[in-house]
Amino acid sequence: MIEKEELDRFIASCKDEQAELLMTLGRIPAPQPPRGKARCVLQKVVRARGLQRGVDR
C-alpha cells in the first residue's frame, strides 16, 4: 500500500505534466459543423420535427 507522503510526492511531480496535457487539449479545435450531404440530411430531420430555423450554413 502506498503511504500518504509518497502519494503526495507523486501527485506533486505530475502537476507540470498535467498542466501541459490540459494546455494541449485546449488547443484542439472544436468539431466543424456538418457539411454537404450530412448537412442536407440533418436539415431534413430538423424540419421533419417541426423546427423552423434549420441548420446554419
C-alpha distance matrix in Angstrom:
0.0 3.8 6.5 9.5 11.8 10.2 10.1 13.6 14.9 14.0 15.8 18.6 19.1 19.5 22.2 25.1 24.2 23.9 27.2 28.9 27.8 29.1 32.3 32.8 32.4 34.9 37.4 37.5 40.9 41.3 42.7 46.5 48.6 50.1 53.1 56.0 56.0 52.7 54.1 57.3 55.3 53.2 56.5 58.0 55.0 55.0 58.8 58.7 56.5 59.1 57.5 60.0 58.3 57.1 55.0 55.5 56.7
3.8 0.0 3.8 6.5 8.4 6.5 6.5 10.0 11.1 10.4 12.3 14.9 15.5 16.2 18.8 21.7 21.1 20.9 24.1 25.9 25.1 26.4 29.5 30.1 30.0 32.3 34.8 35.3 38.7 39.3 41.0 44.7 47.0 48.7 51.6 54.7 54.9 51.6 53.0 56.2 54.5 52.3 55.5 57.2 54.3 54.2 58.0 58.1 55.9 58.4 56.5 58.9 57.0 55.9 53.6 53.8 55.0
6.5 3.8 0.0 3.8 5.6 5.4 6.2 8.7 10.1 10.8 12.4 14.4 15.6 16.9 19.0 22.0 22.1 21.8 24.6 26.8 26.4 27.5 30.4 31.4 31.4 33.4 36.1 36.8 40.2 40.9 42.8 46.5 48.9 50.7 53.7 56.9 57.3 53.9 55.0 58.4 56.7 54.4 57.4 59.3 56.4 56.0 59.8 60.1 57.7 60.0 58.0 60.3 58.4 57.5 55.3 55.4 56.6
9.5 6.5 3.8 0.0 3.8 5.5 5.0 6.0 8.6 9.8 10.4 12.2 14.2 15.4 16.8 20.2 20.6 20.0 22.5 25.0 24.8 25.4 28.3 29.8 29.7 31.3 34.2 35.2 38.4 39.0 41.1 44.8 47.1 49.2 52.2 55.6 56.1 52.7 53.5 56.9 55.4 52.9 55.7 57.7 54.9 54.3 58.0 58.4 56.0 58.1 56.0 58.2 56.2 55.5 53.3 53.3 54.6
11.8 8.4 5.6 3.8 0.0 3.8 5.4 5.0 6.2 8.6 9.9 10.5 12.3 14.4 15.8 18.7 19.7 19.6 21.8 24.2 24.5 25.4 27.8 29.4 29.8 31.4 34.0 35.3 38.7 39.6 41.9 45.6 48.0 50.3 53.2 56.5 57.2 53.9 54.8 58.2 56.9 54.4 57.2 59.4 56.7 56.0 59.8 60.4 58.0 60.1 57.8 59.8 57.6 56.9 54.6 54.3 55.5
10.2 6.5 5.4 5.5 3.8 0.0 3.8 5.4 5.2 6.3 8.7 9.9 10.6 12.6 14.8 17.5 17.8 18.1 20.7 22.6 22.8 24.1 26.6 27.8 28.3 30.2 32.6 33.7 37.2 38.3 40.4 44.1 46.7 48.7 51.5 54.8 55.4 52.2 53.3 56.7 55.4 53.1 56.0 58.1 55.5 55.0 58.8 59.4 57.2 59.4 57.1 59.2 56.9 56.1 53.6 53.4 54.3
10.1 6.5 6.2 5.0 5.4 3.8 0.0 3.8 5.4 5.1 6.2 8.6 9.9 10.8 12.8 15.9 16.0 15.6 18.4 20.6 20.3 21.3 24.1 25.3 25.4 27.3 30.0 30.9 34.3 35.1 37.2 40.9 43.4 45.5 48.3 51.6 52.2 48.9 49.9 53.3 51.9 49.6 52.5 54.6 51.9 51.4 55.2 55.7 53.5 55.7 53.5 55.6 53.4 52.5 50.1 50.0 51.1
13.6 10.0 8.7 6.0 5.0 5.4 3.8 0.0 3.8 5.4 5.1 6.1 8.6 10.1 11.0 14.3 15.2 14.8 16.9 19.4 19.7 20.4 22.9 24.6 24.9 26.4 29.1 30.4 33.7 34.7 37.1 40.7 43.2 45.5 48.4 51.8 52.6 49.3 50.1 53.6 52.4 49.8 52.6 54.9 52.3 51.5 55.2 56.0 53.7 55.6 53.3 55.2 52.9 52.2 49.8 49.4 50.6
14.9 11.1 10.1 8.6 6.2 5.2 5.4 3.8 0.0 3.8 5.5 5.1 6.1 8.8 10.3 12.8 13.8 14.4 16.4 18.4 19.2 20.4 22.5 24.0 24.8 26.4 28.7 30.2 33.7 35.1 37.5 41.0 43.8 46.1 48.8 52.2 53.1 50.0 50.8 54.4 53.3 50.9 53.7 56.1 53.7 53.0 56.7 57.6 55.5 57.4 54.9 56.7 54.3 53.5 50.9 50.3 51.2
14.0 10.4 10.8 9.8 8.6 6.3 5.1 5.4 3.8 0.0 3.8 5.4 5.1 6.4 9.1 11.6 11.5 12.1 14.8 16.4 16.6 18.2 20.6 21.6 22.3 24.2 26.5 27.6 31.2 32.5 34.7 38.3 41.1 43.2 45.9 49.2 50.0 46.9 47.9 51.4 50.3 48.0 50.9 53.2 50.8 50.3 54.1 54.9 52.9 55.0 52.6 54.4 52.0 51.0 48.3 47.9 48.7
15.8 12.3 12.4 10.4 9.9 8.7 6.2 5.1 5.5 3.8 0.0 3.8 5.4 5.2 6.6 10.0 10.3 9.8 12.2 14.6 14.7 15.5 18.1 19.6 19.9 21.6 24.2 25.4 28.8 29.9 32.3 35.9 38.5 40.8 43.6 47.0 47.9 44.7 45.5 49.0 48.0 45.5 48.3 50.6 48.2 47.5 51.2 52.1 50.0 52.0 49.5 51.3 48.9 48.0 45.5 45.0 46.0
18.6 14.9 14.4 12.2 10.5 9.9 8.6 6.1 5.1 5.4 3.8 0.0 3.8 5.4 5.5 8.3 10.0 10.1 11.6 14.0 15.0 15.8 17.8 19.6 20.5 21.8 24.1 25.9 29.3 30.7 33.4 36.8 39.6 42.1 44.8 48.2 49.4 46.3 46.9 50.5 49.7 47.2 49.8 52.4 50.1 49.2 52.9 54.0 51.9 53.7 51.0 52.6 50.0 49.3 46.7 45.9 46.8
19.1 15.5 15.6 14.2 12.3 10.6 9.9 8.6 6.1 5.1 5.4 3.8 0.0 3.8 5.7 7.1 8.0 9.5 11.3 12.7 13.9 15.6 17.2 18.5 19.9 21.5 23.4 25.1 28.6 30.4 32.9 36.3 39.3 41.7 44.1 47.5 48.7 45.8 46.5 50.2 49.4 47.1 49.9 52.4 50.3 49.6 53.3 54.4 52.6 54.4 51.8 53.4 50.6 49.7 46.9 46.1 46.7
19.5 16.2 16.9 15.4 14.4 12.6 10.8 10.1 8.8 6.4 5.2 5.4 3.8 0.0 3.8 5.6 5.2 6.0 8.6 10.0 10.5 12.2 14.3 15.3 16.3 18.2 20.2 21.6 25.2 26.8 29.3 32.7 35.7 38.0 40.5 43.8 45.0 42.0 42.8 46.4 45.6 43.4 46.1 48.6 46.5 45.9 49.6 50.7 48.8 50.8 48.2 49.8 47.1 46.1 43.2 42.5 43.1
22.2 18.8 19.0 16.8 15.8 14.8 12.8 11.0 10.3 9.1 6.6 5.5 5.7 3.8 0.0 3.8 5.5 5.1 6.1 8.6 9.8 10.5 12.3 14.2 15.2 16.4 18.6 20.5 23.9 25.5 28.2 31.6 34.5 37.1 39.6 43.1 44.5 41.5 41.9 45.6 45.0 42.5 45.1 47.8 45.7 44.8 48.4 49.7 47.8 49.5 46.7 48.1 45.3 44.6 41.8 40.9 41.6
25.1 21.7 22.0 20.2 18.7 17.5 15.9 14.3 12.8 11.6 10.0 8.3 7.1 5.6 3.8 0.0 3.8 5.4 5.1 6.2 8.6 9.9 10.6 12.3 14.3 15.3 16.9 19.1 22.6 24.6 27.5 30.7 33.8 36.5 38.7 42.2 43.7 40.9 41.4 45.2 44.8 42.4 44.9 47.8 45.9 45.0 48.6 50.1 48.4 50.0 47.1 48.3 45.4 44.5 41.5 40.4 40.7
24.2 21.1 22.1 20.6 19.7 17.8 16.0 15.2 13.8 11.5 10.3 10.0 8.0 5.2 5.5 3.8 0.0 3.8 5.5 5.2 6.2 8.7 9.9 10.6 12.3 14.2 15.6 17.3 20.9 23.0 25.5 28.8 32.0 34.3 36.5 39.9 41.3 38.5 39.2 43.0 42.4 40.3 43.0 45.6 43.8 43.2 46.8 48.1 46.6 48.4 45.7 47.0 44.1 43.0 39.9 39.0 39.2
23.9 20.9 21.8 20.0 19.6 18.1 15.6 14.8 14.4 12.1 9.8 10.1 9.5 6.0 5.1 5.4 3.8 0.0 3.8 5.4 5.0 6.2 8.6 9.8 10.5 12.2 14.4 15.9 19.3 20.9 23.5 26.9 29.9 32.3 34.8 38.2 39.5 36.6 37.1 40.8 40.2 37.9 40.5 43.1 41.1 40.4 44.0 45.3 43.6 45.4 42.7 44.1 41.3 40.3 37.4 36.6 37.2
27.2 24.1 24.6 22.5 21.8 20.7 18.4 16.9 16.4 14.8 12.2 11.6 11.3 8.6 6.1 5.1 5.5 3.8 0.0 3.8 5.4 5.2 6.2 8.6 9.9 10.5 12.6 14.9 18.1 19.9 22.9 26.1 29.1 31.9 34.2 37.8 39.4 36.5 36.7 40.5 40.2 37.7 40.1 43.0 41.2 40.1 43.7 45.3 43.5 45.1 42.1 43.3 40.3 39.5 36.5 35.4 35.9
28.9 25.9 26.8 25.0 24.2 22.6 20.6 19.4 18.4 16.4 14.6 14.0 12.7 10.0 8.6 6.2 5.2 5.4 3.8 0.0 3.8 5.5 5.1 6.2 8.6 9.8 10.9 13.1 16.5 18.9 21.7 24.8 28.1 30.7 32.7 36.2 37.9 35.2 35.6 39.4 39.3 37.0 39.5 42.4 40.8 40.0 43.5 45.1 43.7 45.3 42.3 43.4 40.3 39.2 36.1 34.8 34.9
27.8 25.1 26.4 24.8 24.5 22.8 20.3 19.7 19.2 16.6 14.7 15.0 13.9 10.5 9.8 8.6 6.2 5.0 5.4 3.8 0.0 3.8 5.4 5.1 6.2 8.6 10.1 11.2 14.9 16.8 19.3 22.6 25.8 28.2 30.4 33.8 35.2 32.5 33.1 36.8 36.4 34.2 36.9 39.6 37.9 37.3 40.8 42.3 40.9 42.7 39.9 41.1 38.2 36.9 33.8 32.9 33.1
29.1 26.4 27.5 25.4 25.4 24.1 21.3 20.4 20.4 18.2 15.5 15.8 15.6 12.2 10.5 9.9 8.7 6.2 5.2 5.5 3.8 0.0 3.8 5.4 5.0 6.1 8.8 10.3 13.5 15.0 17.8 21.1 24.1 26.8 29.2 32.8 34.3 31.4 31.6 35.4 35.1 32.6 35.0 37.9 36.1 35.1 38.7 40.3 38.6 40.2 37.3 38.5 35.6 34.6 31.6 30.6 31.1
32.3 29.5 30.4 28.3 27.8 26.6 24.1 22.9 22.5 20.6 18.1 17.8 17.2 14.3 12.3 10.6 9.9 8.6 6.2 5.1 5.4 3.8 0.0 3.8 5.5 5.0 6.5 9.2 12.2 14.5 17.6 20.5 23.7 26.6 28.7 32.2 34.1 31.5 31.5 35.3 35.4 33.0 35.2 38.3 36.8 35.7 39.2 41.0 39.6 41.0 37.9 38.7 35.5 34.6 31.5 30.0 30.2
32.8 30.1 31.4 29.8 29.4 27.8 25.3 24.6 24.0 21.6 19.6 19.6 18.5 15.3 14.2 12.3 10.6 9.8 8.6 6.2 5.1 5.4 3.8 0.0 3.8 5.4 5.3 7.0 10.6 13.2 15.9 18.7 22.2 24.8 26.6 30.0 31.8 29.3 29.7 33.5 33.5 31.4 33.8 36.8 35.5 34.7 38.1 39.9 38.8 40.3 37.4 38.3 35.1 33.8 30.5 29.2 29.1
32.4 30.0 31.4 29.7 29.8 28.3 25.4 24.9 24.8 22.3 19.9 20.5 19.9 16.3 15.2 14.3 12.3 10.5 9.9 8.6 6.2 5.0 5.5 3.8 0.0 3.8 5.4 5.5 8.9 10.7 13.2 16.5 19.7 22.2 24.5 28.0 29.5 26.7 27.1 30.9 30.7 28.4 30.9 33.8 32.2 31.5 35.0 36.6 35.3 37.0 34.1 35.2 32.2 30.9 27.7 26.7 27.0
34.9 32.3 33.4 31.3 31.4 30.2 27.3 26.4 26.4 24.2 21.6 21.8 21.5 18.2 16.4 15.3 14.2 12.2 10.5 9.8 8.6 6.1 5.0 5.4 3.8 0.0 3.8 5.6 7.9 9.6 12.9 15.8 18.8 21.9 24.1 27.7 29.6 26.9 26.7 30.5 30.6 28.1 30.2 33.4 32.0 30.8 34.2 36.1 34.7 36.0 32.9 33.7 30.6 29.6 26.5 25.1 25.4
37.4 34.8 36.1 34.2 34.0 32.6 30.0 29.1 28.7 26.5 24.2 24.1 23.4 20.2 18.6 16.9 15.6 14.4 12.6 10.9 10.1 8.8 6.5 5.3 5.4 3.8 0.0 3.8 6.1 9.1 12.3 14.6 18.1 21.0 22.7 26.2 28.4 26.0 25.9 29.7 30.1 28.0 30.0 33.2 32.2 31.2 34.4 36.5 35.5 36.7 33.6 34.1 30.8 29.6 26.2 24.6 24.4
37.5 35.3 36.8 35.2 35.3 33.7 30.9 30.4 30.2 27.6 25.4 25.9 25.1 21.6 20.5 19.1 17.3 15.9 14.9 13.1 11.2 10.3 9.2 7.0 5.5 5.6 3.8 0.0 3.8 6.6 9.1 11.8 15.3 17.9 19.7 23.2 25.1 22.6 22.9 26.7 26.9 24.9 27.1 30.2 29.1 28.4 31.7 33.6 32.8 34.3 31.3 32.0 28.8 27.3 23.8 22.6 22.3
40.9 38.7 40.2 38.4 38.7 37.2 34.3 33.7 33.7 31.2 28.8 29.3 28.6 25.2 23.9 22.6 20.9 19.3 18.1 16.5 14.9 13.5 12.2 10.6 8.9 7.9 6.1 3.8 0.0 3.8 6.5 8.5 12.0 14.9 16.6 20.1 22.3 20.0 19.8 23.6 24.2 22.1 24.0 27.3 26.5 25.6 28.7 30.9 30.2 31.4 28.4 28.8 25.5 24.0 20.5 19.0 18.6
41.3 39.3 40.9 39.0 39.6 38.3 35.1 34.7 35.1 32.5 29.9 30.7 30.4 26.8 25.5 24.6 23.0 20.9 19.9 18.9 16.8 15.0 14.5 13.2 10.7 9.6 9.1 6.6 3.8 0.0 3.8 6.4 9.3 12.3 14.7 18.4 20.3 17.6 17.2 21.0 21.3 18.9 20.9 24.1 23.1 22.1 25.3 27.4 26.5 27.8 24.8 25.4 22.2 20.7 17.3 16.2 16.3
42.7 41.0 42.8 41.1 41.9 40.4 37.2 37.1 37.5 34.7 32.3 33.4 32.9 29.3 28.2 27.5 25.5 23.5 22.9 21.7 19.3 17.8 17.6 15.9 13.2 12.9 12.3 9.1 6.5 3.8 0.0 3.8 6.6 9.0 11.5 15.1 16.7 14.0 13.9 17.7 17.9 15.8 18.1 21.1 20.2 19.6 22.8 24.7 24.2 25.7 22.9 23.7 20.7 18.7 15.2 14.6 14.6
46.5 44.7 46.5 44.8 45.6 44.1 40.9 40.7 41.0 38.3 35.9 36.8 36.3 32.7 31.6 30.7 28.8 26.9 26.1 24.8 22.6 21.1 20.5 18.7 16.5 15.8 14.6 11.8 8.5 6.4 3.8 0.0 3.8 6.5 8.3 12.0 14.2 11.9 11.3 15.1 16.0 14.1 15.9 19.2 18.9 18.2 21.1 23.3 23.2 24.4 21.6 21.9 18.7 16.5 12.9 11.9 11.2
48.6 47.0 48.9 47.1 48.0 46.7 43.4 43.2 43.8 41.1 38.5 39.6 39.3 35.7 34.5 33.8 32.0 29.9 29.1 28.1 25.8 24.1 23.7 22.2 19.7 18.8 18.1 15.3 12.0 9.3 6.6 3.8 0.0 3.8 6.4 10.0 11.9 9.5 8.1 11.9 12.8 10.7 12.2 15.5 15.4 14.6 17.3 19.6 19.6 20.8 17.9 18.2 15.2 12.8 9.1 8.6 8.4
50.1 48.7 50.7 49.2 50.3 48.7 45.5 45.5 46.1 43.2 40.8 42.1 41.7 38.0 37.1 36.5 34.3 32.3 31.9 30.7 28.2 26.8 26.6 24.8 22.2 21.9 21.0 17.9 14.9 12.3 9.0 6.5 3.8 0.0 3.8 7.0 8.3 5.7 5.0 8.8 9.5 8.1 10.1 13.0 13.1 13.2 15.7 17.7 18.3 19.7 17.5 17.9 15.4 12.3 8.9 9.6 8.9
53.1 51.6 53.7 52.2 53.2 51.5 48.3 48.4 48.8 45.9 43.6 44.8 44.1 40.5 39.6 38.7 36.5 34.8 34.2 32.7 30.4 29.2 28.7 26.6 24.5 24.1 22.7 19.7 16.6 14.7 11.5 8.3 6.4 3.8 0.0 3.8 6.4 5.7 5.0 8.0 9.9 9.7 10.9 13.6 14.7 15.0 16.9 19.0 20.2 21.4 19.2 19.2 16.7 13.5 10.2 10.3 8.3
56.0 54.7 56.9 55.6 56.5 54.8 51.6 51.8 52.2 49.2 47.0 48.2 47.5 43.8 43.1 42.2 39.9 38.2 37.8 36.2 33.8 32.8 32.2 30.0 28.0 27.7 26.2 23.2 20.1 18.4 15.1 12.0 10.0 7.0 3.8 0.0 3.8 5.5 5.4 6.5 8.9 10.1 10.8 12.8 14.7 15.5 16.8 18.6 20.5 21.7 20.0 19.8 17.8 14.3 11.7 12.2 9.9
56.0 54.9 57.3 56.1 57.2 55.4 52.2 52.6 53.1 50.0 47.9 49.4 48.7 45.0 44.5 43.7 41.3 39.5 39.4 37.9 35.2 34.3 34.1 31.8 29.5 29.6 28.4 25.1 22.3 20.3 16.7 14.2 11.9 8.3 6.4 3.8 0.0 3.8 5.4 5.1 6.3 8.6 9.9 10.8 12.6 14.3 15.5 16.6 18.8 20.4 19.3 19.6 18.2 14.5 12.5 14.1 12.5
52.7 51.6 53.9 52.7 53.9 52.2 48.9 49.3 50.0 46.9 44.7 46.3 45.8 42.0 41.5 40.9 38.5 36.6 36.5 35.2 32.5 31.4 31.5 29.3 26.7 26.9 26.0 22.6 20.0 17.6 14.0 11.9 9.5 5.7 5.7 5.5 3.8 0.0 3.8 5.5 5.2 6.2 8.6 10.0 10.7 12.3 14.3 15.4 16.9 18.8 17.5 18.3 16.8 13.1 10.8 12.8 12.0
54.1 53.0 55.0 53.5 54.8 53.3 49.9 50.1 50.8 47.9 45.5 46.9 46.5 42.8 41.9 41.4 39.2 37.1 36.7 35.6 33.1 31.6 31.5 29.7 27.1 26.7 25.9 22.9 19.8 17.2 13.9 11.3 8.1 5.0 5.0 5.4 5.4 3.8 0.0 3.8 5.5 5.0 6.1 8.7 9.9 10.3 12.1 14.1 15.5 16.7 15.0 15.2 13.4 9.8 7.3 9.1 8.6
57.3 56.2 58.4 56.9 58.2 56.7 53.3 53.6 54.4 51.4 49.0 50.5 50.2 46.4 45.6 45.2 43.0 40.8 40.5 39.4 36.8 35.4 35.3 33.5 30.9 30.5 29.7 26.7 23.6 21.0 17.7 15.1 11.9 8.8 8.0 6.5 5.1 5.5 3.8 0.0 3.8 5.4 5.1 6.3 8.8 9.9 10.6 12.2 14.5 15.6 14.5 14.6 13.6 9.9 8.7 11.1 10.5
55.3 54.5 56.7 55.4 56.9 55.4 51.9 52.4 53.3 50.3 48.0 49.7 49.4 45.6 45.0 44.8 42.4 40.2 40.2 39.3 36.4 35.1 35.4 33.5 30.7 30.6 30.1 26.9 24.2 21.3 17.9 16.0 12.8 9.5 9.9 8.9 6.3 5.2 5.5 3.8 0.0 3.8 5.4 5.2 6.4 8.7 10.0 10.6 12.7 14.7 14.1 15.2 14.7 11.0 10.2 13.2 13.4
53.2 52.3 54.4 52.9 54.4 53.1 49.6 49.8 50.9 48.0 45.5 47.2 47.1 43.4 42.5 42.4 40.3 37.9 37.7 37.0 34.2 32.6 33.0 31.4 28.4 28.1 28.0 24.9 22.1 18.9 15.8 14.1 10.7 8.1 9.7 10.1 8.6 6.2 5.0 5.4 3.8 0.0 3.8 5.4 5.1 6.1 8.5 9.8 10.9 12.8 11.5 12.9 12.0 8.4 7.4 10.8 11.8
56.5 55.5 57.4 55.7 57.2 56.0 52.5 52.6 53.7 50.9 48.3 49.8 49.9 46.1 45.1 44.9 43.0 40.5 40.1 39.5 36.9 35.0 35.2 33.8 30.9 30.2 30.0 27.1 24.0 20.9 18.1 15.9 12.2 10.1 10.9 10.8 9.9 8.6 6.1 5.1 5.4 3.8 0.0 3.8 5.5 5.1 6.0 8.4 10.0 10.8 9.5 10.0 9.3 5.6 5.8 9.3 10.5
58.0 57.2 59.3 57.7 59.4 58.1 54.6 54.9 56.1 53.2 50.6 52.4 52.4 48.6 47.8 47.8 45.6 43.1 43.0 42.4 39.6 37.9 38.3 36.8 33.8 33.4 33.2 30.2 27.3 24.1 21.1 19.2 15.5 13.0 13.6 12.8 10.8 10.0 8.7 6.3 5.2 5.4 3.8 0.0 3.8 5.5 5.2 5.9 8.6 10.0 10.0 11.0 11.6 8.4 9.5 13.0 14.1
55.0 54.3 56.4 54.9 56.7 55.5 51.9 52.3 53.7 50.8 48.2 50.1 50.3 46.5 45.7 45.9 43.8 41.1 41.2 40.8 37.9 36.1 36.8 35.5 32.2 32.0 32.2 29.1 26.5 23.1 20.2 18.9 15.4 13.1 14.7 14.7 12.6 10.7 9.9 8.8 6.4 5.1 5.5 3.8 0.0 3.8 5.5 5.1 6.4 9.0 9.1 11.4 12.0 9.1 10.2 13.9 15.7
55.0 54.2 56.0 54.3 56.0 55.0 51.4 51.5 53.0 50.3 47.5 49.2 49.6 45.9 44.8 45.0 43.2 40.4 40.1 40.0 37.3 35.1 35.7 34.7 31.5 30.8 31.2 28.4 25.6 22.1 19.6 18.2 14.6 13.2 15.0 15.5 14.3 12.3 10.3 9.9 8.7 6.1 5.1 5.5 3.8 0.0 3.8 5.5 5.3 6.8 5.7 8.0 8.5 6.1 7.9 11.6 14.0
58.8 58.0 59.8 58.0 59.8 58.8 55.2 55.2 56.7 54.1 51.2 52.9 53.3 49.6 48.4 48.6 46.8 44.0 43.7 43.5 40.8 38.7 39.2 38.1 35.0 34.2 34.4 31.7 28.7 25.3 22.8 21.1 17.3 15.7 16.9 16.8 15.5 14.3 12.1 10.6 10.0 8.5 6.0 5.2 5.5 3.8 0.0 3.8 5.3 5.1 5.3 6.5 8.3 6.4 9.4 12.8 15.0
58.7 58.1 60.1 58.4 60.4 59.4 55.7 56.0 57.6 54.9 52.1 54.0 54.4 50.7 49.7 50.1 48.1 45.3 45.3 45.1 42.3 40.3 41.0 39.9 36.6 36.1 36.5 33.6 30.9 27.4 24.7 23.3 19.6 17.7 19.0 18.6 16.6 15.4 14.1 12.2 10.6 9.8 8.4 5.9 5.1 5.5 3.8 0.0 3.8 5.4 7.5 9.7 11.9 10.1 12.7 16.3 18.4
56.5 55.9 57.7 56.0 58.0 57.2 53.5 53.7 55.5 52.9 50.0 51.9 52.6 48.8 47.8 48.4 46.6 43.6 43.5 43.7 40.9 38.6 39.6 38.8 35.3 34.7 35.5 32.8 30.2 26.5 24.2 23.2 19.6 18.3 20.2 20.5 18.8 16.9 15.5 14.5 12.7 10.9 10.0 8.6 6.4 5.3 5.3 3.8 0.0 3.8 5.8 9.1 11.3 10.3 12.9 16.5 19.1
59.1 58.4 60.0 58.1 60.1 59.4 55.7 55.6 57.4 55.0 52.0 53.7 54.4 50.8 49.5 50.0 48.4 45.4 45.1 45.3 42.7 40.2 41.0 40.3 37.0 36.0 36.7 34.3 31.4 27.8 25.7 24.4 20.8 19.7 21.4 21.7 20.4 18.8 16.7 15.6 14.7 12.8 10.8 10.0 9.0 6.8 5.1 5.4 3.8 0.0 3.8 6.3 9.5 9.5 12.8 16.0 18.8
57.5 56.5 58.0 56.0 57.8 57.1 53.5 53.3 54.9 52.6 49.5 51.0 51.8 48.2 46.7 47.1 45.7 42.7 42.1 42.3 39.9 37.3 37.9 37.4 34.1 32.9 33.6 31.3 28.4 24.8 22.9 21.6 17.9 17.5 19.2 20.0 19.3 17.5 15.0 14.5 14.1 11.5 9.5 10.0 9.1 5.7 5.3 7.5 5.8 3.8 0.0 3.8 6.1 6.6 9.9 12.7 15.9
60.0 58.9 60.3 58.2 59.8 59.2 55.6 55.2 56.7 54.4 51.3 52.6 53.4 49.8 48.1 48.3 47.0 44.1 43.3 43.4 41.1 38.5 38.7 38.3 35.2 33.7 34.1 32.0 28.8 25.4 23.7 21.9 18.2 17.9 19.2 19.8 19.6 18.3 15.2 14.6 15.2 12.9 10.0 11.0 11.4 8.0 6.5 9.7 9.1 6.3 3.8 0.0 3.8 5.7 9.4 11.5 14.4
58.3 57.0 58.4 56.2 57.6 56.9 53.4 52.9 54.3 52.0 48.9 50.0 50.6 47.1 45.3 45.4 44.1 41.3 40.3 40.3 38.2 35.6 35.5 35.1 32.2 30.6 30.8 28.8 25.5 22.2 20.7 18.7 15.2 15.4 16.7 17.8 18.2 16.8 13.4 13.6 14.7 12.0 9.3 11.6 12.0 8.5 8.3 11.9 11.3 9.5 6.1 3.8 0.0 3.8 6.6 8.0 11.2
57.1 55.9 57.5 55.5 56.9 56.1 52.5 52.2 53.5 51.0 48.0 49.3 49.7 46.1 44.6 44.5 43.0 40.3 39.5 39.2 36.9 34.6 34.6 33.8 30.9 29.6 29.6 27.3 24.0 20.7 18.7 16.5 12.8 12.3 13.5 14.3 14.5 13.1 9.8 9.9 11.0 8.4 5.6 8.4 9.1 6.1 6.4 10.1 10.3 9.5 6.6 5.7 3.8 0.0 3.8 6.6 9.4
55.0 53.6 55.3 53.3 54.6 53.6 50.1 49.8 50.9 48.3 45.5 46.7 46.9 43.2 41.8 41.5 39.9 37.4 36.5 36.1 33.8 31.6 31.5 30.5 27.7 26.5 26.2 23.8 20.5 17.3 15.2 12.9 9.1 8.9 10.2 11.7 12.5 10.8 7.3 8.7 10.2 7.4 5.8 9.5 10.2 7.9 9.4 12.7 12.9 12.8 9.9 9.4 6.6 3.8 0.0 3.8 6.4
55.5 53.8 55.4 53.3 54.3 53.4 50.0 49.4 50.3 47.9 45.0 45.9 46.1 42.5 40.9 40.4 39.0 36.6 35.4 34.8 32.9 30.6 30.0 29.2 26.7 25.1 24.6 22.6 19.0 16.2 14.6 11.9 8.6 9.6 10.3 12.2 14.1 12.8 9.1 11.1 13.2 10.8 9.3 13.0 13.9 11.6 12.8 16.3 16.5 16.0 12.7 11.5 8.0 6.6 3.8 0.0 3.8
56.7 55.0 56.6 54.6 55.5 54.3 51.1 50.6 51.2 48.7 46.0 46.8 46.7 43.1 41.6 40.7 39.2 37.2 35.9 34.9 33.1 31.1 30.2 29.1 27.0 25.4 24.4 22.3 18.6 16.3 14.6 11.2 8.4 8.9 8.3 9.9 12.5 12.0 8.6 10.5 13.4 11.8 10.5 14.1 15.7 14.0 15.0 18.4 19.1 18.8 15.9 14.4 11.2 9.4 6.4 3.8 0.0
